[in-house]
Amino acid sequence: MPVGGLVPRAVGDAADVVVRNARIHTGDVRRPRAGALAIRDGLITAVGDDADVAPVTGPSTTVVDALGRRVVPGLNDAHLHVIRGGLNYVLELRWDGVTSLRHALAMLREQAARTPRGQWVRVVGGWSAEQFAERRLPTPAELNEAAPDTPVFVLHLYQSAILNRAALKAAGCTRDTPDPKGGQIVRGRGGEPNGMLLAAPSALVLYSTLARAPALEGEDRATSTRHFLRELNRFGLTSAIDAAGGFQSFPENYATVTELARDGLLTLRIAYHLFPQTPGQELDDLTRWTETVRPGDGDAWLRLNGAGENLTWAAADFENFAEPHPELGPYEVEFEKAVRLLMEHGWGFRLHATYDETIRRDLAVFEKLAAEGLFPAGNRWLFDHAETVSRDSLDRIAALGGALSVQNRLSFQGEVFTRRYGLGAAAEAPPVRAMLERGLTVAAGTDATRVSSYNPWVALHWLVSGRTVGGPAIRPPHNRVDRATALAMYTTAGAALTGEQNVKGVLRTGCYGDLAVLTDDYFTVPEQDIPHIESLLTVVGGRIVHAAAEYEGMDEELPPVSPAWSPVAHFGGYQVSGRTSGTGARQAELLGQVVAESELHHRWRVARGQATEHHQPFDPCFLL
């Protein structure tokens, strides 16, 4: 149909999709800006203005008028637990974006009322106590009141979990249950568990307890994953690198995305890693995998990218910032065997390494192998997280041909990190600018879903502003990046980690047709409103995979959320809070939430005989 002067022509090489009337940030230094582009057979065939796309606009071309909005390359989360997250998404109540504990508990109470017998209500990551106006966690008593009979499990970062009585019973947690290694079951005076589980410092006690909750089966797994991918598309994500993780076994937990890829139903490009799950068996698993497949042998939608983020369990440093950093025992012998095996078979890898102490030990192993020519040898490898990496270690990483992937974990844990290590250390956690100044590839991601939220704009805001979700600016200006650099960390850098930098992360001819039409202009919107950005139209390989507002109905139809009682069916995923560009409005909003919390506290005291029904003024002048 004619759109603003674009008259369809009967051409044999007509584009599938044309986007016009846009402010396109291409990410291509040779042509950084454009007003229109065309996509055919999944690839960009023209970038420029209306005159450039007119010759390829045919009668069957879908013409998208961006209405002057900002268009960016599709975002790529370089560290996302997308496979595990998809298998559980529809079972989880998301507190991502919720601004008050009062509201969060109301959601929990409502969900408990509709959850059938035998099922749990679970809040698993994506939030922090610092985002709430009340600045606190829920208590076990509040969970018991909200859900007296339905098991409730609430995970808070890698630090703790809060359970109600029904969940303790369902998990088989009694006074006789011993504390697991690296964890603590908090108990009352009589020795009975009180509902708090602490990572001390290992999160195994948290995840092993969560693993006892019922899981999805069969077709529900595929439906859950498709809805999670659509939720990621909602924010402009078109690619992700899956970092594997604990309780994510190959091949059984990868079967769902494999089947969706085979049926052409993925709406997000996934490059995945393999993580040996059984301590003491890591080398056996890695040997079997390296003898079977090679990284990069997949396709544009699903591809193996290497091993990690653990190669051996003994080398993992848990990052519970509420606890002292762990003292790892000797691990170098088995770790060296694992790295040697991977490098000799052309496998790249990624390593979970929070602390510089661990990074230095790992680098010593790499430097030993470098004497044999294994580093740098063309295989892609990187450190994840690296919050306390030193300048010296960064120089050593660069010399060995490594890269880095940083996540906004401290936008959710910044305050607790500061309390333990001080403002000086927090200002450099991680030293993003020092990484970039050394010419290292530094990709960005979230580490969702069990700590940070999967919303990439929260992570981009953290990179640009240095602020936590609670508001404080912990990282000073010298360790922040500008908006264009942050976006490149979320596009071109992620593509480099999977060896796709020539086809992904930029909008130029011959590259993947992956893009997002944004609700707000990322480059000009007030800084505090960056986390509120979403995508109105997300395109992956020329397929419209998410559409909202004027474009609603242009995307592919999804099956209904199943099971019907799912929290996602009623609340959705990320909770959008009211945008408040002015600090005065934000103050008023927070004060209102605190007043509401104060009133609830007063009612609690009245119910227990600790206060009267009506407030009595303390100053006699108010009685006059």
C-alpha positions in Angstrom: 0.0 0.0 0.0 1.2 3.6 -0.6 2.9 5.0 2.5 4.1 8.6 2.5 5.1 8.6 -1.2 6.5 5.0 -1.3 4.6 3.5 -4.2 4.9 -0.4 -4.4 6.5 -1.6 -7.5 6.3 -5.1 -9.0 9.9 -6.1 -8.5 11.4 -9.6 -8.3 13.8 -8.7 -5.5 11.2 -6.9 -3.3 12.0 -6.5 0.4 10.1 -8.4 3.0 10.2 -5.5 5.4 10.9 -1.8 5.0 11.3 0.6 7.9 11.1 4.3 7.0 10.6 7.7 8.6 13.0 6.7 11.3 16.0 8.0 13.2 18.2 5.0 12.8 21.4 4.6 14.8 23.1 2.0 12.7 26.2 1.3 14.9 28.2 1.4 11.6 31.0 4.0 11.8 30.9 4.3 8.0 27.3 5.4 8.0 26.1 6.0 11.6 22.7 7.5 10.7 19.9 6.7 8.3 16.2 7.3 7.8 15.2 4.0 6.2 16.3 0.4 5.6 15.1 -2.7 3.8 15.3 -6.4 4.8 15.0 -9.4 2.5 15.5 -13.1 3.4 16.6 -12.1 6.9 19.3 -9.7 5.8 19.5 -6.0 5.3 19.6 -5.1 1.6 19.4 -1.3 1.7 20.3 1.4 4.3 19.7 5.1 3.6 16.6 7.1 3.0 13.3 6.7 1.1 15.0 6.9 -2.2 17.2 4.0 -1.3 14.3 1.7 -0.3 11.8 2.7 -2.9 13.2 0.5 -5.6 12.8 -2.6 -3.4 9.3 -1.9 -2.0 6.9 -4.3 -3.7 3.2 -5.0 -3.3 3.9 -7.7 -0.6 6.5 -5.6 1.3 5.5 -4.8 4.9 6.2 -1.1 5.3 6.7 0.1 8.8 6.4 3.8 9.4 8.5 4.5 12.5 6.8 7.9 13.0 10.2 9.6 13.6 11.1 7.2 16.4 14.6 6.0 17.3 15.6 2.7 15.8 18.7 0.8 17.1 20.3 -2.5 16.3 18.7 -5.4 18.2 20.2 -5.8 21.7 22.3 -8.7 22.6 22.6 -9.8 26.3 26.0 -11.3 26.6 25.3 -13.1 29.8 21.7 -14.3 30.3 20.4 -17.6 31.6 17.8 -17.7 28.9 17.4 -21.4 28.6 16.9 -22.1 32.3 14.7 -18.9 32.6 12.5 -20.0 29.8 11.8 -23.4 31.4 10.5 -21.7 34.5 9.2 -18.3 33.3 5.4 -18.9 33.6 5.7 -20.4 37.1 7.4 -17.3 38.5 5.9 -14.2 40.1 8.1 -11.4 38.9 8.9 -8.5 41.2 11.1 -6.9 38.6 10.3 -3.2 38.5 7.9 -3.2 41.5 8.6 -0.1 43.6 7.1 -1.0 47.0 7.1 -4.1 49.2 3.5 -3.4 50.0 2.6 -3.8 46.3 4.8 -6.9 46.0 3.1 -8.6 49.0 -0.3 -7.8 47.5 0.7 -9.5 44.3 1.9 -12.5 46.2 -1.3 -12.7 48.3 -3.4 -12.6 45.1 -1.3 -15.2 43.4 -1.4 -17.6 46.4 -5.2 -17.5 46.2 -5.3 -18.8 42.6 -2.4 -21.3 42.9 -3.7 -24.9 43.0 -2.8 -27.3 45.8 0.6 -28.9 45.4 2.1 -25.9 43.5 4.3 -23.2 44.8 4.4 -19.4 44.5 8.0 -18.5 43.7 9.7 -15.2 43.3 13.0 -16.0 41.8 15.3 -13.0 41.2 15.1 -9.8 39.3 14.6 -7.5 42.3 16.3 -6.1 45.3 15.2 -4.8 48.7 16.8 -1.5 47.7 14.2 -0.9 44.9 11.4 -0.8 47.4 10.3 2.3 49.1 10.5 0.4 52.4 14.1 -0.6 51.8 13.6 -4.0 53.3 12.9 -7.7 52.7 9.6 -9.4 53.4 9.6 -11.4 56.6 8.6 -15.0 57.0 5.6 -13.8 59.1 4.4 -11.7 56.2 4.7 -14.6 53.8 2.7 -16.8 56.3 0.0 -14.2 56.5 -0.2 -13.8 52.7 -0.2 -17.5 52.0 -1.0 -19.6 55.1 -1.4 -22.9 53.1 0.4 -22.4 49.8 4.2 -22.9 49.7 6.0 -19.6 49.0 9.7 -19.3 48.1 11.2 -15.8 47.7 14.8 -15.6 46.5 16.8 -12.5 47.2 19.9 -12.2 45.0 22.6 -14.8 45.8 22.2 -13.9 49.5 19.1 -15.5 50.9 15.7 -17.0 50.5 12.5 -16.5 52.6 10.1 -19.3 52.9 6.7 -19.6 54.6 5.8 -22.5 56.8 4.1 -24.4 54.0 7.2 -24.2 51.8 9.4 -25.4 54.6 7.1 -28.4 55.0 7.0 -29.0 51.3 10.8 -28.9 51.0 11.2 -31.3 53.9 13.1 -28.7 56.0 12.8 -29.6 59.7 14.7 -29.1 62.9 16.7 -32.3 62.1 17.8 -31.0 58.7 21.5 -30.3 58.8 23.0 -27.1 57.4 24.4 -27.8 53.9 28.0 -27.0 53.1 28.3 -23.3 52.5 24.8 -22.5 53.6 22.8 -21.9 56.7 19.2 -22.7 57.8 18.3 -20.0 60.3 16.5 -21.4 63.3 14.4 -20.1 66.2 15.0 -20.7 69.9 13.6 -24.2 69.7 15.7 -25.2 66.7 12.9 -25.1 64.2 13.7 -23.4 60.9 12.2 -19.9 60.9 11.9 -19.5 57.1 15.3 -17.8 56.3 18.0 -19.6 54.3 21.4 -17.9 54.0 24.1 -18.4 51.4 27.2 -18.6 53.5 28.6 -18.0 50.9 27.4 -20.7 48.5 24.0 -20.3 46.9 23.6 -24.1 46.7 21.2 -24.2 49.7 19.0 -21.7 47.9 18.9 -23.4 44.5 18.7 -27.0 45.9 15.6 -25.9 47.9 14.0 -24.3 44.9 14.7 -27.4 42.8 12.2 -29.3 45.1 9.3 -27.2 43.7 7.2 -28.8 40.9 8.5 -28.2 37.4 6.8 -27.8 34.0 6.4 -30.8 31.8 5.9 -31.4 28.1 4.4 -28.8 25.9 4.1 -26.3 28.8 7.9 -26.0 28.7 7.8 -24.9 25.1 5.0 -22.5 25.8 6.8 -21.0 28.8 10.0 -20.6 26.8 8.2 -18.9 23.9 6.5 -16.4 26.2 9.9 -15.7 27.9 11.5 -15.0 24.5 8.6 -12.7 23.7 9.1 -10.9 27.0 12.8 -10.3 26.0 11.7 -9.2 22.6 9.5 -6.6 24.3 12.7 -4.8 25.4 14.4 -4.9 22.0 16.5 -8.0 22.7 17.1 -10.0 19.5 20.1 -12.1 20.7 21.5 -13.6 23.9 24.5 -15.7 25.0 23.3 -18.3 27.4 25.8 -18.7 30.2 24.5 -22.1 31.4 24.7 -22.4 35.1 23.9 -24.7 38.0 20.9 -27.1 37.6 21.1 -26.7 33.8 22.0 -30.1 32.4 22.9 -31.0 28.9 21.2 -32.3 26.8 17.9 -32.6 28.7 17.4 -28.9 29.7 18.4 -27.8 26.2 15.8 -30.0 24.4 13.1 -27.3 24.4 15.1 -24.6 22.6 16.4 -27.2 20.3 12.9 -28.3 19.3 11.8 -24.7 18.9 14.8 -24.0 16.7 14.0 -27.0 14.6 10.4 -25.8 14.2 11.4 -22.2 13.4 9.8 -20.8 16.5 12.7 -19.1 18.2 12.3 -15.3 18.3 15.7 -14.7 19.9 19.1 -15.9 18.5 20.8 -18.0 21.2 24.5 -18.9 21.5 24.8 -21.3 24.4 27.5 -22.7 26.7 27.9 -26.1 28.4 28.5 -26.2 32.1 29.6 -29.5 33.7 27.1 -30.2 36.5 28.8 -33.0 38.6 31.8 -32.2 40.8 34.6 -34.7 40.0 33.1 -35.5 36.6 33.9 -32.3 34.8 36.8 -33.6 32.7 34.7 -36.6 31.6 31.9 -34.4 30.5 34.1 -31.9 28.7 35.9 -34.8 26.9 32.6 -36.2 25.6 31.4 -32.8 24.4 34.7 -31.9 22.6 34.7 -35.2 20.8 31.2 -34.7 19.5 30.7 -31.1 18.3 32.6 -27.9 17.7 31.5 -24.4 18.7 29.9 -22.4 15.9 28.6 -25.5 14.1 25.0 -24.4 14.6 23.1 -21.7 12.6 22.1 -18.1 13.0 19.4 -19.0 15.5 21.0 -21.6 17.8 24.7 -22.3 18.1 27.2 -23.8 20.6 29.6 -21.1 21.8 31.9 -23.1 24.1 32.1 -24.3 27.7 31.5 -22.5 31.0 30.8 -20.5 33.0 32.3 -23.1 35.3 34.9 -25.6 34.0 35.6 -27.1 37.4 33.4 -26.5 40.4 36.4 -26.1 42.7 37.5 -22.9 40.8 34.1 -21.1 41.2 34.1 -18.1 43.6 30.6 -17.5 44.9 29.6 -13.8 44.9 27.5 -13.3 47.9 28.6 -9.8 48.8 27.0 -9.9 52.2 29.7 -12.5 53.1 33.5 -12.3 52.9 34.8 -13.5 49.6 35.4 -17.3 49.6 38.9 -18.8 50.2 39.2 -21.4 47.4 41.3 -24.5 48.0 43.8 -25.8 45.4 42.2 -26.3 42.1 44.8 -25.5 39.5 45.7 -29.1 38.5 42.2 -30.1 37.3 41.5 -26.7 36.0 44.6 -26.7 33.8 43.6 -30.1 32.4 40.1 -28.7 31.5 41.5 -25.6 29.8 44.1 -27.6 27.9 41.5 -29.9 26.6 39.3 -27.1 25.4 42.0 -25.1 23.7 43.4 -28.2 22.0 40.0 -29.0 20.5 39.2 -25.5 19.4 36.7 -24.8 22.1 36.3 -21.3 23.6 35.1 -20.8 27.2 33.8 -18.3 29.7 34.7 -18.2 33.4 32.7 -17.0 36.3 35.2 -15.0 38.3 34.1 -12.3 40.6 37.3 -11.5 42.5 40.7 -10.6 41.4 42.2 -13.3 43.6 40.5 -15.9 41.5 41.3 -14.1 38.2 45.1 -14.0 39.1 45.1 -17.7 39.8 43.4 -18.5 36.5 45.7 -16.3 34.6 48.7 -18.0 36.0 47.4 -21.3 34.5 46.8 -19.6 31.1 50.3 -18.1 31.1 51.8 -21.5 31.7 49.8 -22.9 28.7 50.8 -19.8 26.6 54.4 -21.1 26.7 53.1 -24.0 24.7 51.3 -21.8 22.2 47.8 -22.3 23.5 47.2 -18.7 24.3 46.4 -16.7 22.2 45.4 -19.3 19.7 42.3 -17.9 18.1 39.8 -19.5 20.5 37.4 -17.0 22.1 37.6 -17.0 25.9 36.5 -14.5 28.5 36.0 -13.7 32.1 32.5 -13.0 33.4 31.7 -10.4 36.1 35.2 -9.4 37.2 33.9 -6.8 39.8 37.3 -6.5 41.6 39.7 -7.2 38.7 42.9 -5.2 39.0 44.7 -3.2 36.3 47.5 -5.6 36.3 45.1 -8.5 35.6 43.5 -6.6 32.8 46.9 -6.2 31.1 47.5 -9.9 31.4 44.0 -10.7 30.0 44.8 -8.4 27.0 48.2 -10.1 26.4 46.5 -13.5 26.3 43.8 -12.5 23.8 40.9 -12.6 26.3 37.7 -10.6 26.6 35.3 -9.6 29.3 31.6 -9.7 29.9 30.2 -7.4 32.7 26.7 -7.4 34.2 24.8 -4.9 36.3 24.8 -7.1 39.3 25.8 -4.1 41.4 22.8 -2.2 40.4 21.0 -4.7 42.6 23.8 -5.4 45.1 25.7 -2.1 45.1 24.7 -1.0 48.6 25.7 -4.3 50.2 28.9 -4.4 48.3 29.7 -0.8 49.5 29.0 -1.8 53.1 31.5 -4.6 53.0 34.2 -3.2 50.8 33.8 0.6 51.0 33.0 3.4 48.5 36.4 3.3 47.0 36.1 -0.4 46.0 32.5 0.1 44.8 33.5 3.0 42.6 35.7 0.6 40.6 33.4 -2.5 40.6 33.9 -3.4 37.8 36.5 -1.0 36.3 34.7 -0.7 32.9 36.6 2.3 31.6 40.0 0.7 32.4 38.8 -2.4 30.5 37.9 -0.3 27.4 41.0 1.8 27.6 43.1 -1.3 27.1 41.2 -2.1 23.9 39.6 -5.2 25.3 36.3 -6.5 24.0 33.8 -5.7 26.8 30.3 -7.0 26.3 27.4 -6.2 28.6 24.5 -8.3 30.0 22.3 -8.8 33.0 23.0 -12.3 34.6 19.3 -12.6 34.7 17.1 -14.2 35.9 18.1 -15.1 39.5 19.9 -11.9 40.4 19.4 -9.0 38.1 16.3 -8.3 36.0 16.4 -9.3 32.4 15.4 -5.7 31.4 18.4 -4.5 29.3 17.6 -0.8 29.8 18.2 -1.2 33.6 21.6 -2.5 32.7 22.2 0.3 30.2 21.2 2.9 32.8 23.7 1.4 35.3 26.5 1.7 32.7 25.7 5.3 31.9 24.7 6.6 35.3 26.5 4.4 37.8 23.3 4.3 39.9 21.7 1.3 41.6 18.0 0.5 41.4 17.8 2.2 44.9 19.0 5.4 43.5 22.6 6.1 44.8 25.3 6.8 42.2 28.0 4.4 43.4 30.3 4.5 40.3 31.7 8.0 39.7 31.9 9.7 36.3 35.4 8.5 35.6 34.1 4.9 35.6 31.0 5.4 33.5 30.5 5.3 29.8 28.5 7.4 27.4 25.3 6.2 25.8 26.8 5.2 22.5 29.5 3.2 24.1 27.1 1.4 26.4 24.9 0.5 23.4 27.9 -0.8 21.6 28.6 -3.0 24.6 25.1 -4.4 24.2 25.3 -4.9 20.4 28.7 -5.2 18.6 30.7 -6.4 21.6 28.3 -9.3 22.2 28.5 -10.2 18.6 32.3 -10.4 18.9 32.0 -12.9 21.7 30.2 -15.3 19.4 32.3 -14.6 16.3 29.4 -12.9 14.5 30.8 -9.4 14.4 30.6 -9.3 10.6 26.8 -10.0 10.5 25.4 -8.9 13.9 25.2 -5.8 16.0 25.1 -3.2 13.3 22.5 -2.1 10.7 24.3 -2.3 7.3 23.9 -4.1 4.1 24.5 -7.8 4.4 24.0 -8.0 8.2 21.1 -9.6 10.0 17.8 -7.7 9.9 17.7 -7.4 13.7 16.4 -4.1 15.1 14.1 -2.4 17.6 11.8 0.7 17.3 11.9 2.3 20.7 9.3 4.0 22.8 11.7 6.8 23.6 14.9 8.1 22.1 17.7 6.4 24.1 20.1 9.2 23.2 18.1 12.1 24.4 15.6 10.8 27.0 16.4 12.1 30.6 19.0 9.7 32.1 16.6 8.6 34.9 14.1 7.5 32.3 16.4 5.1 30.4 15.1 2.1 32.5 11.6 2.8 31.2 12.4 2.4 27.6 10.8 -0.5 25.7 10.5 -1.6 22.1 7.3 -0.9 20.2 8.5 -3.1 17.3 11.2 -5.8 17.4 12.4 -7.4 14.2 14.7 -10.5 14.1 15.8 -11.6 10.7 13.0 -9.7 9.1 10.4 -11.4 11.3 8.3 -9.0 13.4 8.5 -10.8 16.8 7.0 -8.1 19.1 4.6 -5.3 18.2 2.8 -2.8 20.5 0.9 0.5 20.3 0.4 1.4 16.6 1.9 -1.8 15.5 -0.1 -4.1 17.7 -1.1 -7.3 15.8 1.8 -7.3 13.4 3.7 -9.9 15.4 3.4 -13.7 15.4 0.6 -15.1 17.6 1.6 -17.1 20.7 -0.3 -19.9 22.3 -2.0 -18.9 25.6 0.0 -19.0 28.8 -0.2 -22.4 30.3 -1.0 -23.3 33.1 -3.9 -20.9 33.3 -3.1 -20.0 36.9 0.3 -18.8 36.0 1.5 -15.5 37.5 2.5 -14.4 34.0 -1.1 -14.9 32.8 -2.3 -12.4 35.3 0.6 -10.0 36.1 2.8 -10.3 33.0 6.5 -10.1 33.4 8.5 -7.0 34.2 6.3 -4.5 36.1 6.3 -1.0 34.6 6.3 1.7 37.2 5.1 5.3 36.7 7.7 7.4 34.9 8.9 10.3 37.0 11.4 12.5 35.2 11.4 15.1 37.9 13.1 14.4 41.3 10.3 16.1 43.1 7.7 13.8 41.7 9.8 10.8 42.5 10.2 12.1 46.1 6.4 12.4 46.4 5.8 8.9 45.1 8.3 7.4 47.5 6.9 9.3 50.5 3.4 8.1 49.6 4.6 4.5 49.6 6.3 4.9 52.9 3.2 6.5 54.5 1.2 3.5 53.3 3.8 1.2 54.9 3.6 3.2 58.1 -0.2 2.7 58.3 0.2 -1.0 57.8 2.7 -1.2 60.6 0.3 0.7 62.9 -2.5 -1.8 62.1 -0.1 -4.7 62.9 0.7 -3.1 66.3 -3.0 -2.5 67.0 -3.8 -6.2 66.2 -1.2 -7.2 68.8 -2.3 -4.8 71.5 0.8 -2.7 71.2 -1.1 0.5 70.1 -4.6 2.0 70.2 -6.9 2.2 67.2 -6.5 6.0 67.0 -3.2 7.9 67.0 -2.7 10.0 70.1 -0.6 13.2 69.7 2.5 13.3 71.8 2.8 17.1 71.9 0.0 18.6 74.1 -0.1 21.7 71.9 -1.9 19.6 69.3 -4.7 19.1 71.8 -5.5 22.8 71.9 
